[in-house]
Structure formats: structure tokens, C-alpha cells
Amino acid sequence: MSKNLLYALLFAATCGAALPAAAQSKVKIKSKPGKTQAATPAPAPAPATDWSETYAQTITQDDLRKHLSIIASDEYEGRETGEKGQKMAAEYIAKQFAALGLIGPVKNSDNPYIQHFSMERSRWNNDISLRVGKQSFKWLEDFYSIADSPFAADTEIQPVFVGYGIEQDGYSDYATAGDLKGKDILMLSGEPMSADGKAVLGTDGKPSKWGSNQAKIALAAQKGVRSIFVINPNAEAFSKVITRVKPYLQQPRMTLPGTEKAPQGPTPAIFVLSPAIGYQLLRTDEAGLKKYQTSIAQAAKPVKVPFKVAKANIKAARQKETFTTENVMGFLEGTDKKDEILVLSAHYDHLGIKDGKVFNGADDDGSGTVSVLELAEAFTKAKQEGHCPRRSILFITVTGEEEGLFGSEYYTSNPVFPLEQTIADLNIDMVGRIDTNHKAGDNYVSLVGSDKLSSELHAINEAANAKYTKLDLDYRYNDPNDPERIYYRSDHYNFAKHKIPVIFYTTGEHADYHQETDEVSKIEFPLMETRDRLVFHTAWELANRDNRIVVDSNKP
């Protein structure tokens, strides 16, 4: 027996492959003297087993439901980063990885399945106040802030009124304002509108860039102002906005220490005010403010300001603290290409508890988290039965995604395995529902990023779907002009930034997105099972093909 044949036999015994033909026994048939006996024809070879199909079948809706019913239950309190429920989920996932026999790859940790790291949390204090004269106004009822505040102590301010806060050729609300560096300004939201609802400064009556407060705030920041107070003159619109943003403003804002970008210039505080506060500051009423707005619209340029702005007192401070949170990972070592790593990822954090309501995040991203657990089970079963993948696989569930992709940012800055050995990241975030662009019964999945770095990765996923799952592949979110900018909004992006090819599997936003109604009872488990099997088939090919996929494109 040759050494090559011996190696082949040993490899087959280890990984469960069929024995090579050269190793099969050759039977000599003896014949009696004077007689010739024909040799028995060899049986036709059995068709090769499709191991990808075999182990994809182990991903079942029953198992997905079992895991999701646990981590998306009220007991896990919405899994907010740094809070009790998130840590419970981390422990659950780590125990699942250990039970599957995966390696805990994290060194110098009290738990080799857990990567601890520090974050900073800041919250608004409870004693925020705003007074104009003798009248006091309530935080998150009459006003709110969308930025940091320089007003840690009670501070008297004298805002400078700048109309709509617009400046362009032929129109400037700042013409007579003087030097505003370090000062506080007061402006109206939106832009001048005609009586029939058309934007005066827009082309053909369409909204101009000034219709968005973002452009006006950027302009004011360039002028070096300390703070911007924006009056929303529409009481109904203000009420709707504050109802929508209130839960988010009650959340802590989180950062990853050491990763903050240096500001390009002074960053002003921004406060949005109700019409009632606006009237007090401008010493007017609804009729007086509307008269002023109408005169601007008719003149199509700023007019003399009829208001004498009142002084105000404001106190709005944030408190900061450092805390620890966790990424969770399990590692399956491959065979002859084990130094090359495929990453399968999802985030397991969500929004926690707000106003006594638990935001369980069954789809976002409980669905992705349990998908990673099922993928891990399928691959470990393959390995246990002798069909181990050639490349290694890192199964990772990260925290801090809802706050700014912090868990994946930390991992890619502090990788357990070198990023140059990481061949791809298949990221799963929201695969359990049907979005607003589809209808019940649509058999689809949305893909983002598959062709942006590697044409081979895109082709592999397409081929896997054509052969096995036959889903409708929706690429609308892959459009570089996608207004939702989905490509930049989940954890795959932190791998893509390092030129690691990615596919982001998702099904888009639905009515329960970031609502307390995102519950297990609404998950489409049969469809989720099929979507996860597509991820598995793509991962199986990536882990077992002869050559690592190429990085041959750089699409936006």
C-alpha cells in the first residue's frame, strides 16, 4: 500500500468520505480447469451524498422556536446592552455553544466563550428644567434635546432670533445677526411655505434642503453657536414627534471609549421646543407668529423681525458611567484549511424596557441570534459525524448593535483571530418576518453587500439558492442609493470596512420594528427555516471549496 493511499484511507476515516476506488479490494475469481468463468460486473457506484443538503435539514423551525421563546421572553427584559437581560442572554448563548462542543476561543477571560469589553453610558438627569419668565416647561412634554448640553447648572440665556436660520444667495436670516460665536440662537423649524403649501425657496414648489433642520443646524454649527433652540410651530406635529422620540431619549446613549472621532468644529447643543415655549420666548401668540411666517412667504425673503426675544433659564445635564458588556463566540476548527476563518454573526442585544414595556426584539435580532445557534448545531453535527468543514468557523453573537454597532466594532478592532485570515462574514439580522415591501406568502430574503467586495461570494450565494432553497432574492437594500442606508446599519459593515467580503441577510422593517410588539408569536418560522438553510448552504460552500474567495471589487 502506497503512502498516498494510506493517507487517503486515514483522511476518509477521519472525515467520513467514501474510500477511494484504488483502496477497494479486488476479488479474483477462481475457475475450474478447462472452464472459463466470467467476472462478476462491479456494481455501479452510488451517487455521492450531498452533505450540505443532509446537514441543512437539521436546521428546523421547532429548534428555532425553542431558542427564540427563551431569549425573546419577558424574563430576558429586552436584552438592553449592559443590563441584566443582555447578560442573561450572553450566558444562555455561551452555554449553548459549550453544549455543542464548540471551542471557547477567548483567551484571558473568565469564560472562554465571552469577550468582555468596556463601554460608556450617558443619560439625561432627572432635574432638567426650562423657564421663561415665571412659566416653567416640562422635559419630554414641552421640549427635548437631540445632542449634548453645556447647561449642567441652571444658566440664563438670551437667544438671538434668526428666523428660519437659512442662508443662501438672495436670502439670509443671518444678515443682521452679527458674530454668533459662543451664543445661543432661536429659529423656526422648516422653511417658508406659501398659502397653498409650496416651498418658497424650492424648485417648482418642492421642498429645498432647508426643509430639513439638519441643513440649518449644520450651518449654525459653522457659525460657532453654543446652542440652537428650534421652535416647531405646529402643535400637532410636535406632539407626534415627541411621542415617537420619547422612548429613545429615555434610553442611555452609549459609546465605545477610544473610538470617538474628533469633532470637525464646535458641536452645538440642540433643543426642540413646543409652540407654547416659542410664543413665550418671542412674546407673541399663534396669530402673531403666523402673520410673521406669512409675510416672509409673500416677500420670498426675510422681513423685519417684530419680536423682542425674552430671556430664559435652562438646566440640562447628562451623567456618565462606565460599564462592561459582552460578545459571545464559539469556534469550530476545520481540517486542512483550518487557518482560514469564516464568521457567522448576529447581534443579540435589543432595546430593553421603556415606560414599563418590554421590547423583546423577537425579530430584531432574536431571529438572527437563534439562527446562529442552529447553524452552529448543523456544523458541529457534521463534524461529529466525520464531515468536518475544511475551514474553521467562528460563530459570534455581538452586543451593542442597537447603540451603534459597538460589539462588532470592538471585535474587529480586537479580533480573536487575525482579520487577514477571515475569509467572509455572513451576518443575520431580522430574518423572521415579512417587511412592508412584501405581502404575506412571499417566499423571499433580502441580501445586502454580497457583491460589494467579492463577485465570487455573490455567485456562490446565488447558486446555493438556485440549487436548494429557491427563495426570491431581493436586492433593493443593496442599492447604493438606498435611502435607508441598510448596508451601513448592521454588524457586517465593521467587517466590510476591513475589506472582508460580507453578506447581510435580512427581511426588512415591518410595523413592529423597534416596538414592544416585536414578539415571538409573529415570527414566520417555516420561512425563517428556509432562509437559514440558504445561509448554511452558502457557508458550507465557503468552508469547503478549494480556493478562498477573491476580493475583486469595491462597490459603494
N, C-alpha and C positions, 0 to 999 in steps of 0.2 A: 504494500500500500504506500503510495507516494505521500510526501509531506503535504502537498496541496490538497489531496483527497482527505487526509486526516484532519486538516484544518476545516475543510468543508463539513465533515461529519460533526466535529466539535461545535462549529458555529450553528449548524442545524439543530443540534441537541439543545443548545442554549436558547436560541430564539424561536424555535418551533417551526423552522422552514422545512419543506419537503426535502428528503435526501436527494442529492444529485444522481442523475442516471448512471454515472460511472460507478457509483457506490452500490448499486443494486446487484444482488447475486445473479450470476449467470449459471443456469441449470443445464448440465449436459445430460442428454437422454441417451441411455444405452440401448442398443438394438441387438437382437439375437443374430448369430451368424447367419449370413445369407439373406437376411431381411433388412430392409431399409425402413426406418420409422420416421415419418415427417415430424419436424419440430413443432411443438405447440405454439401458435402465434401469441406474441406478447399482447396483453390487454391494452386497450387504448388508454393513454394517460388521462387521469381525472382532471377536470378543469381546475385551474388554480383558485384557491379560496380568496375571496375579496375581503381581506381583514378589515379594511376601512368600513365596509358595509356591516360586517359582523359586530364590530365594537360600537359603531354608531347606534346600533339597535339597543344598546344598554342605556342610552340617554332616554329617559321616559318621563312622561308628564306626571306620573304618580310620584316619582322621586323629586321632581321639581316642585310639585305642590307640597310635599312633605317638608322640604327645607324652607320654602318660602313662607309657609304657615307659621314657622317658628320665628325667623328673623324679621318678618314684617308684621309681627303681632304687637299688641299694645305693650306687652311685657318689655319689649326692647325700646320703647319710648322714642321711636323715630330716629334712633341711631345718630344723633347730632354729634359732630366731631368734638371730641374731648369730654363728652358726657357719659353717664352710666351706661346707657343703651348701646352706644358705639363700642364701648369696651366689652360689653356682654357679647356683642356680635363678633368682635375680634376673637374672643375666647372660643366661641362656637365654631368659627371657621378654622381656627388653628387645630381644634380637636378633630374636626373632620379630616383635615389634611393628615394628621398623625394617624388616625384610624385607617386611612387608605394606604399607609405605609410610605408616604412621601417623605423625603428628607427635609428637615428644617435647616435651611441654608444660612441663617443669620448668625454670624459669629459675635461673640462678646455681648450676648443678650441673655436675659434671664429665661427666655423662651426662644429656642432657635427658629420657631416659625414666625416670630414677631419682630419687626423692625420699629423700635421706638424712636420718636424724634420730638423736638420741642416746637411749639407754635406760640404766637402771642395773640391774645384775645382782648378786644376793647369793646366796651358797652357804654351807652349813654347813662349818665347818672339819673337818679330819680327826681332831683330837685331842679329840673330845667324850668326856667321862667322867662316870660316876656311881658313887659308892662309898657303901656303908652299912656302917659299921664297917670291917672288913678285906676285905669282899667287894666286888669290882668287877663292874659290869654293862656289857654291850655295847650301843652305839648301833645302832639299826635291827635289833636282835635281842631285846633286853630292854626297850627304851624308845625313844620317838621324840617329836618335838615338832611341833606344828601352828601355831606362832606364833614371833615373835621371842623373843630371850632376853636377859635382863640379866646373864647369867653369863659375861662374856667371860673372866674369870680364875677360877681354882679358888675356889669360895665354899662356906663351911659354912652349912647351913641347918637350922633347927629347925621343921619343918612343924607346923601346927595341924590336928589331925584334926577334920573337920566331918561325919562320917558320910556320907550321900549328898549333902550340900550342898543340901538342899531347905529352902525356907521358904514357908509359906502358912498360912492360918488353921487353927489347931489342930495344926500340925506345923512345928517349926523346929529344924533342925540347928545353927542359929547362936545359939540362946538363951543359951548359956553361953560363947560363944567370945570375947566382948569385942570391943574395937576391933581390926580386922584390917588397917587401912590400912598398906600397905607390907610386909605379912607374907606368908609362904608357907603355903598350905593344902594339905591332903591329903584327898581324898574318894574314895568308891566310884563307879564308873560305874553308870548305870541308876537304878532306883528299887526300893523294897521290893516283893517278889513273894511271893505265897502259895505253899504247897506244891504247889498244882495249877496254878501258872503264871499266876495272875491278878495284875494290878497292884493293890496295896492302896489306892493313892490315886486310882486311875482310876474313872471311871463304869462301873458294871456289869463291873468287872474289866478294862476296856480300858486300854491304856497312857495315862497322863496326860502332860502336857507335860514332866514331869521325866524321862520315859523317854529323852529326848534330852539328851545332855550339853550341847547348845547353850544350853538354857534355864538350866542350872545355872552354866555359865561366865559367861553374861550377868549373872546375879545376883551372882556372886563379883566380877566386874569393878566392879559398882556399889558394892561394899564397899571398893574400892580396894586389893585384894590385889596383891602383886608378882608372884606366880606361883601356878599351880594344878597340882598333881600328881594325876592321875586313875588310880586302880587299876582295871584290868579283872580281876575275879576269875575269869573264865572263860578258862582257858589255851588251849583250842581256838579260841575266838572271837578272842582276842588274836593268836594265830598267823595266822589267816586275814586279819585286818585289816592286820597289819604286812606281810604278803606283798603285799597289794594296794597299800598306800600307799608301800612302799619305793621303787619307781621314781620316784614323784613327789617324794619327799623328797630324792632324789639329784639331781633337776633344780635348776637355779638358779631362784630366784624373781625376776621382773622387774617393774620399774616404769617409768613414763614420768615423768621429772623434771618437777616443777612442777605435776603433776596430782593429787598425793596429797591426800586430804581430811583436814582437821584432825580428830583423834580427838575423839569426844564425851566422853571421860573417860579415865582410866588404862586402858591395854591390858595385861593380864597375860600373862606367858609361860604356855604350856600344855604340859605333858609327860604322856604316857600311858605307864603302867607295866605290866609283866607281873605276874601273881600272885606270882611269886618275889620281886620287889622289894617288893611290897606286904607280904608276910609279914615280910620283914626290917625294914621301916620300922615295922610295927605290933607287932613282936616276938611273932609268933604263927605259926600254921600254917594249912593249909587247913581243918582241923576247927574251929579256934578262930574263924576268920573266918565260916564257915558258921553256927556257933552264934550269933554276933552278928547276922547277917543274919536268921536265923530268929526271934530274939527281937523284932526290930523289926517283922517282918511280922505276928507274932502280936499285938503290942501296938498295931499301926497308928499308932505314934508313936515318936519317938526314945527310946532307952533309955540308961542309963548306959554310958559307953564303958569297956570293960575293958582298953584298950590303953594302953601308955606309949610314945609315938612316939619312935623313935630319930632322932638327928641324921644328916645325910648331907652329902656333898661333891659338888658338881656344877660342871662346866665345859662350856659350850656356847656357842660364839661363831659369828657369821656374818661373812664377809668380803665387801666390796662393791667393785664396779668399774663404770666407765662404758664403754659400747661403742656402736658405730654399726650401724644396720641400715637396711633399705631397703624402701620401697614402689615398685612398678613400674607405669608407666602409659603408654598410647598414646592419642592423640587424633585423632578423625576429625571434620573440620569440616563442618557442614551447609550448607544453602543459604540460603533466605530467612528461616529461624528459627534461624540458627546461634548466636545468643547464648544460647539455651536449651540446657541440657546434660542429657543422660540418662547416668546412670552404670551400668555393668555391672561387678559386682565379685565377687571371691572372695579367700580367703586362701591363700597358697601355702606357709606355714610348717607344720611339724609338730613332732614330739617328739624327733627326733634319735636318738642312740644311748644305750641304757641296758643295763648289765650285758653289754656286747659285742653286743647285739642291735640291729639297725637297724629303727626304726619308720618304715616307708616312707610310711605315710599315703596309700595309693593312692586311697581314697575320701575321706579327711579330710585335706586337701581337694585332693588331686591332681585329683580328678574335677571340682571347680569351677574349678580353675586352667586345665585344658586346655579346659574348656567356654568360658571367656572367650576363649581363643586362637581357638577355632573360630568363635565369634560375631564376633570381630574380622575374621577372614578373610571371613566371609559378607558383612559390611557393606562392607569395602573392595572386594570384588569387585563389589558392586552399584554403588559409586561409580565404579570404574574403567570400568564398562560403561555409565555415564551415568545411573544410577538412584540418585544420592546421596540420603541422607535429608535432610529439611528441617532437623531439629535436629541439633546436634552430639552426639557420643557420646564419653564418656570410659571407656576400658577400664582398669580398675585391679585389680591383684593386690597385696594388702597382707600385711604380715608381722605377727608378734606377736599373732595372734588367739588362739592356744592359751594365751598367757600372760595374756590379759585384754583382748582386742580393741584392742590398743595401736596397731596400724598404722592402722586406720580412725579411731580417736580422734585420732591425730596429723593425719591428712589433714583431717578435718572441723574441726579447730582451726586448721589451716594450709592451707586449700584452694588449689589451683592456679587454680580458677575459683570465683567467688563462690557461696556456697551458695544465695543468693536466686535465682540463675539455674539452679540444679539442680532439674529437674522431678521426678525419681524415681531410686531406686536399686533395681535388680534384682540381688539377691545370691544366689550359688550356692555352697552348702556341703554337700557329700555328696549326690551325685545318681547314684551308680554302683552302689548295692546295693539289697537288699530288707530292710526292718527287721523287728524282732521282732513287729510288729503285722500283718504281711502274710505271705503264703506265696508260694512260687515260682510264677511265672506271672502274678502280679498286675500289672496294667498301670496303675501309679499314680504320682503325685508328691504330696508333702505341701507345703502352702502356709501360710506364716505371715506375718501382717501386712498382707495385701492390702487389707483393708477398714478398717484401724485409722485411717488418715488420709484416704483418698480412696475414695469409693464408685465413682468412675469407673474407677480403676485396677483394682479388684476386678472390675468388669463387663467391662473390656477383656480381662483375662486369661481370664475365663470364656468370653467369646465366641471368643477365639482358639483355645481348647481345643476348643470345640464344633465349630468350622469345620474345624480342621486335625488336631489330634493325638489327640483323643478319649481322653485319659487319665482315670482315676478321680482326681478331685481330693479329697485327704484334708485336712481342716481341724482334725484333732484337736489339733495343737500350737498352733493359733491361739486355743484356748480360754484366756481369762484365768486360769482355774483350773488350767491345765496344770501338774502337779506338777514337770515337768522344766524349766519356765520357758524353753522353747526360744526364744521371742521375744527374750529378752534375751541370747542366747548366741552370736550371730554378728554380723558386721560391719554388717549393715543397721541394727542398733539405733543406732549412732552417727549415722546419717543421720536416722533417725526422731526422735531426740532434738531435732533441729533442724527438726522439722515437715516433713521431706521424705518424701513417700509412698514406701513400700517394699513389695517382695515378696521373701520369703526362700523360695527353692526348695530343698527337702531331701528326703531319703527316710528319715530317722530313724536311730536307733542300731541296731547289729547286734552279733553276738557278737565281731566283730573290731574294734569301736570302741576306739580308743586302745590297740590291741595290736600286737605286731610282726607279726601275721598279716594285717594290712590290706594285702593285696598286689594287684598288677595282675591276677593270674590269677583273682581272684574278682569282678572287675568285670562287670556286666551291660551290655556295650557297646550292643547293639541298643536296650535300654530307655533307656539314657543318651542315645543319639542322639535319641530321640523327646522326652525331657524337655528337652533343649537346644533342640530346634526349637520347643517351646512358648515358651521364653524368647525366642527370636528373633522369633516372630510377635508376641508382646506388645511387644517392643522396637520392632519395625517400625511398629506402630500408634502407639506413643507418640512416635516420632521423626517421623512424617509427618502426624499428624492436624492439623486446622486450629487447634484450641484446646489450650492447655496444660491438663493435668488439674487439677481443682479439689481443694483441701484443704478438705473439708467435714465431717470427723468427727474425733473424738478419743477413740477407744475404748481401753480398757485392754489 
